[in-house]
């Protein structure tokens, strides 16, 4: 794979960013791509490693050494074909996936791993630019009609796969535009919405029907779903986690998704009354994950006076922790582009109270430092450290605490069983609920997870639906070893 000595000759190169002072003035993507020649050098770093652990770490089973080799040879069109054979939307994963494939790259044992995600992004962008990505409507229709509820990555992948077999697919989206959290939950500076629009245009040209502003179970009766031969639930995990903290309902304590969604809608000229703004405010973001990072980047673009980040867990090590050796996903400090734009990060800190004025407006947070104590056989215990209490001025507290699971309304109305974690119960690999013609995939089935898992589950669920309806399927599937199989 690649050039035999490529990994010895070339160091890893990543795309760069425009200067902070320039990029925080707008909400556009700010990456600066490598030249074609340098990208081909990056592809040539891929080793002939024998057992490519990147395969097993990728939920999609992407053919990573193969498309790296094609890039090394300058065969970009072949690379695009290989990439799309396992991944419906590499333009999304190439921007948003945390790249578990890179963390298990064999070269990563001794050197910086292959820049797989960046190569993936550049392959698909080249493919769109050259016109290689075209609608591929089915040659014939089966007459089977399918409803997909939710138009996030799981729903879109499910819809495209089922449409390719000739089924008639309608996607229901409760928001005003297609994309799920890709549309409004991911800031535009990480994913410009034209990237979604161009892919949706392909899907529509292939024959998929999209119906927006349709909230099944609310303004669309569930009894109407009886007209469909099969239903796939891909509504995501949207129940937001909160805190059992005094003052949580103060004016100024805001869920991160409300804050992010409003900004994206305003950016595209949609009406948002009383928009939550960070402008000239002391902002504290509670939660250290990707959503917290997105809140930091958005707050800086809105002109916050200060931005502080709280995380209740310990600060991860700068290098891979011995507790998570290769090829596992590493416990390691992550510094995002939004962190680099300006934030004070704090670990092992717990919010004890949201302090308000007499009118109920947030003015400060009271915190205490904590530590975690582990007793063998028991869950770690959170211990407060006496004498570490502190009050922080704060006008806007953003709760970026993740999601507890899917909303239960639809499951209740359809009679779908839920598991112990409140997810819609459907066996992994089968995706079929307790109601035979209703399937579930993505975060709605597995809980909050990665975009790459959502696409993978959408593809796998589509195959199971096809098998249910037709008794056989030519749609590809990835077994637990990462090999592609079809029947």
N, C-alpha and C positions, 0 to 999 in steps of 0.2 A: 504494500500500500504506500502511496505517496512516493517520495524519493528515498531510497534505501538509507542514505546518510542525511536526509533532510533535517531530522530533529537535532543532529549535531551541528549543522551548518547555520540554521536560522533560529533566532530567539522568537518567543511569542510576541506578537504585536496585536494590540487591540485598537479599535476605533477610538478616537479622541473626542473631547467635548469642546464646544465653543466656550469662551471665557464666561465666568460666572456673572460678571457685571453686565454682560450682553444678554445672556440667556434668560435671566430673571425678569427681563423687561417684557417678555411675551410668554405664550403658552405653546410654542412650537417645539418640535423635536430638535435637539441640539447636537446630535452626534455628527462626527466628521469621518466619513468612510475612508478605508484604506484604498490604495490604488489596486487595479486589477492584478498587476504584477505582484504586489505584496500579498494580496489575498491568495494567489496561487502558491506563493512561498509558504503561507500558513497551512494550506492544504497538504503541501509536501512534507510537513513535519509529522504527519500521521505515520506511526510505526507499523511495521508488519509484526504486530504483537502476538499473533497466534490466537489468543482468546480476547476479543475486544469487549472488555467489561462495560464499555459505554452502551452496548446493546441492552444488557440486562438492567442497566440503571435508567434507561429511557422507557417510560411507560408505553410509548408508541412503538418501540423496537425499531427506531430509525436506523437506516443502513448507513451509519456514520462513516466507517472506513471507506465504503464504496463511493459516497459522494465527495469525500475528501480527495480520493484518488482522481476522480473526474476533474475536480478543480485544479489539482496539480497538473493535469494534462491539458487544461484549458478547455475541457469539454463541459461547458456550462449548461448546455441544454440537456445533456444526459444527466448531469447532476440534479437539475430541476425535476426530471422524470423520476429519478430515484427517491428524491426527497418527498415528492408528492405521492409516491406509491404507499407511504405509511403515514403521512401527515397531511391532513386536509388544509391546514392553515399555518404554514411555517412563518408567514409574516407576523402572526401573533406570538408564537413561541419564540421566534428569533428576537423579539423585543422584550418579552415579559417572563419567559421561563427562567427559573433560577439555575438551570443547566446542571441537573444531577449527573448527566453524561460526562461533563468535564471533571467533576469531582472523583469519578471512577476511572478516568483515562489512565491507561497503563504508563504513559509517558510522565504523568503527574507524580509518579513515585520518585523520580529522580530530577525532573525538570518541570517547568511550567507546562500545564496540559495544553492540548490542542484547543484553539479558540473556536470550538464547535458551534456555539450559538451565533457568533458573529458571521461565520461562514454560511450558516443556514439562512440568516437574514439576507445576506448579500446574494445568495442563490435565487431566492424568491423575488427579490427586488429586480435582479437582472431579468428574470423570467417575465415579470410584468412589463418591464421596459421594452423587451424585445418582442412582446406579443405572443409568447409561447403559452400563456395561460388563457385558454379560450373555453367558452361554455361547451359542455359535453352532455347534451340532453340524451336520454335513453332512446334507443331505436324503436322500442315498443313499450306499451303500457300494460300492466298486469290487470288493471281494474280494481286493485286493492287500494283503499284510501286510509291514510294514516295521519293522526294528529300528533304533533310534537309541541309540547307546552314548555315554553322557555326558549329564548333565542341567544343564549350565551354560547360559549364554545362547545359544550356538550350537545346542546340542541341543534346547532348549525351542523356539527359533524354527523349527528344522527340523520338529520334531514338530507344532507348531500348523499350519504351512503345509500339510504333507502330510495331516494329518487333515481340513483344510478341503476338500480335493479328494475326500474319501471313502475314502481308504486307512485301513487299520487299523494304528495305530502303537503300538508298545511301546517305552518308554524305559527303558534299564537304567542304574542308578546304583550305583556300588560303595560309596558311603557310606550312612549310615542314613537320610538325608533328601535330598530333591530340592533342587537348586540349584547343585551344583558349588562353585566358589570363591565364588560369591555367598553361599552358606550359611555356610561356615566360614572362608573366606579374607578376607572383608570384615568388619571389626568391626561390631557391632550399632549403635554410635553413628553410623556412616555409612549403614547400611542395616538397619533393624529387620526381623527375620525374618518378622514378620507380613505385610510387604509381599510377600515371596516366597510365603507360604502362601495369600494371597487370590488370587494369579494362578494358582498351581498348582490351586486349587479350581476355577477357571474352566476350565482345561485338562482336568481330570478330568471335569467336567460335559460337556465337548464330546466326550468319548469316548476320550481318550488314556489308555493304560495305563502306569502307573509301577511299576517293580519295583526296590526299593532293596535294599542289601546284596548286590547281584549284581555281582561283578567278573568280567567276561567274560575267559576265558582262565585264571582262577584257580579260582573255585568254580562256574563255568558254562562248560561245554566249548564250544569254538569250533565243534565239529561240529554243535551244536544250532542254530547260525545258518543252517544249510542249509534250515531250514523257512521262512525269510523270502525274499520276492521281491527285496528290496533291503535294504542295510545302510548306515547313515550313521555314520561315526566322528567323534564330537565330544568326545573325551576330554580335550582341552586340552593345554597344554604344562606338564607337572608335574615335569620333571626339574630339580631345584634346583641352582643354581650354587654352588660352594664356593670355597675359597681354597687355593692350594698353599703354605700358611704353617705353619711349625713350631708345634706345639701345637694344631692345628685340632681334634683329637679330645678336647680337655680337657673335663672336667665343668664346664659353664657356657658353652660355645660351642654355640649353638642356632640351628637354621634358623628364620627368621621365621615360616614357615607353621605349624610345629609350635606355636610360642608363641601365634599368633593363633587357630589352630583349637582348642587346648585351652581358651582363655579363653571362646570362644563356646559350646563344648559345656558347660562348667561353668555358664555363665550360664543355660542351659536345662535344668539338672538332670541332665545326662548324667555318667556316671561317668568320671573321668579320674584314673588313678593317678599319683601323684608329679607333680602339675601344676607346670610351670615358672612361677615367680613372680618378679616384679621387686621385690616389696615390700622396702623398706629396703636395696636394693642399688644399687651404682654400675653403671648400665647404659650400654653403648655399642652403638649401632645402626650397623652398617656397611652403607651403601647409602643414597642420597639420593632414591630414588623414592617412589611412593605407598605401597609396602609398608613402607618404612622409616618413613614418616610414620605409618602405622597402628600400627607397633610403639611409636612415641613416645607416641601417644595412649593406647595400652593400658598402657604402663609407668607413665605418670602416674596412670592410674586405679587401678592396683594399688599405688600408693604408693611408687614408686622414690625412693631417696635422691637420686640425680642421674641425668640423662639427657643423653648426649652423642651427636652424630651425626657420622660420618665419611663423606666423599665424596672419591673419588680425582680427580674432575674439577674444573676451575676453577669458582669462584663465578660464576654467570651474571650478566649485567648486570641492573640494576633495570628498565630499559626495553628494548624490543625491540632486539636486536642488528642492526647493519647487514648482517650476514651472512645474516640470515633476514628479509628485508623482507616487508611485506604483499604477497600474502595467505598466505604460507607460515607453517607452524607456527613460532612465535618461540622463539629462544634467549633465555630471560628467567627471572629468579629467581621461583620459586614458593614462597610462604609459605602453608602449609595451616593449618587450624584447629588441628591437633595441634601444629604448630610453635609456634603462639601460646600453647599451654598450658604450655610450658616445655621448652626444649632449648637446648643450646649446639651450634651448627653449625660444622663445620670442613671446609674444602675443601682440595684438593691435599695429601692426607695418605694414607699407605699403611701398612697394618698389617704389621709385620715378624715379630712373634712373639706368640703367646698364652702368657703366663707362668703357670705353675702352682706350687702348693705340692708338698710331698713325696707328697701323696695324689692328685695329679692334678687338683686343683680349681683353677679359674681364679682368679687374683688380680690380674692386670694385663695390659695390652697394651703392646707396644713398637712405636713408629711412627717414621716419618721423613717429612719434608715432601718433596714432589716437584714437578716441573715437566714440561710437555710441550713437546717440540721437534719442529717440523715441517720436513721436507725435501721439496721439491717432487718429486712422483712416488713418494714412499714413505709408509708408514704412520707416524703420529705416534709418537715414541719417549718412553717414560716415563723421566725422569732423576731420580735421588735427589739431594737437596741435602745436601752434607756439613755436619756440625755441627748438624743439626736433629733428631737422635734424641731421643725423649722416652718416658717410661714413664707410663702412665695407670692408676690404680687401677680395677679392673673385676671385678665379681662375675658379671656376665651380659653376654655378647656376642651380639647378635642379627644373623644374617647375612641381610640383605635385598638380595640380589644378583641377583634375578630368576631366570629359568628358561632352561635351554639348549635345551629342546625337549620333545617328547612322550616318554613311556616307549616303549621299543622292543618290549616283550613282545608286544603285540597284533599289531603289524606282522609280527613274526617268525612268529607262529603262523598268521596268515592269509595270509602270503606277499605282503604289501604292500611295494612298493618305496618307498625313502626318498630324499629329495634330499640335496644336499651339506651341508645344515644339520641333518640328521637328522629333518626333518619328514616326515610321510606324504605321498608324492608324488601330487599330483592337480592338474591344470592349473587355474589361476585362470579362472573363467568356466565350466568344465566340472565340476570337483569330482569327477571320476571317476578312480579309481585304476587300476592295471594289471589289476585284477580287475573285469570290467564291471559287476557288480551291487553293488559296494562303493564308496562315496563317502566323502569326507572334507571337513570344514569347520571353520572357526574356528582356534583356536591350534594344534590338532593338525596342521593343514595349513599354516598360515602362520607358526607360531612365536608366541612371546609377543607379544600385541598388545592392542588396546582392546576394551572390551565392545561398543562400537558396531560394530566390525568383526566381532565374533563373531555378533551378531544379523544383520548384513548377509549374511555368508557362509552362515549357516543358512537364511535366506530364499532365497538364490540356489541353494544346493545342493538345496533342496526342489524347486525348479522343474526342475532338471536330472534329479532322480530321477523326477519326474512325467512328464517327456518320455521318459525311458528306458522307463518302464513302460507308458505309454499312447500314445506317439507324438505327443502334443500336450499342451499345458498352458494353463490359464487363470490360473495363478499369475502375479503381476506380477514383473517383473525390472527391474533398474536397469542400463542400459548405461554405458559409460565416460564419457559426457557428463553423466550424472546424470538423464537422462530415463527415465520409467517406460514400459516396453513390455510387451506381452503378446500371446500368439498363441492 
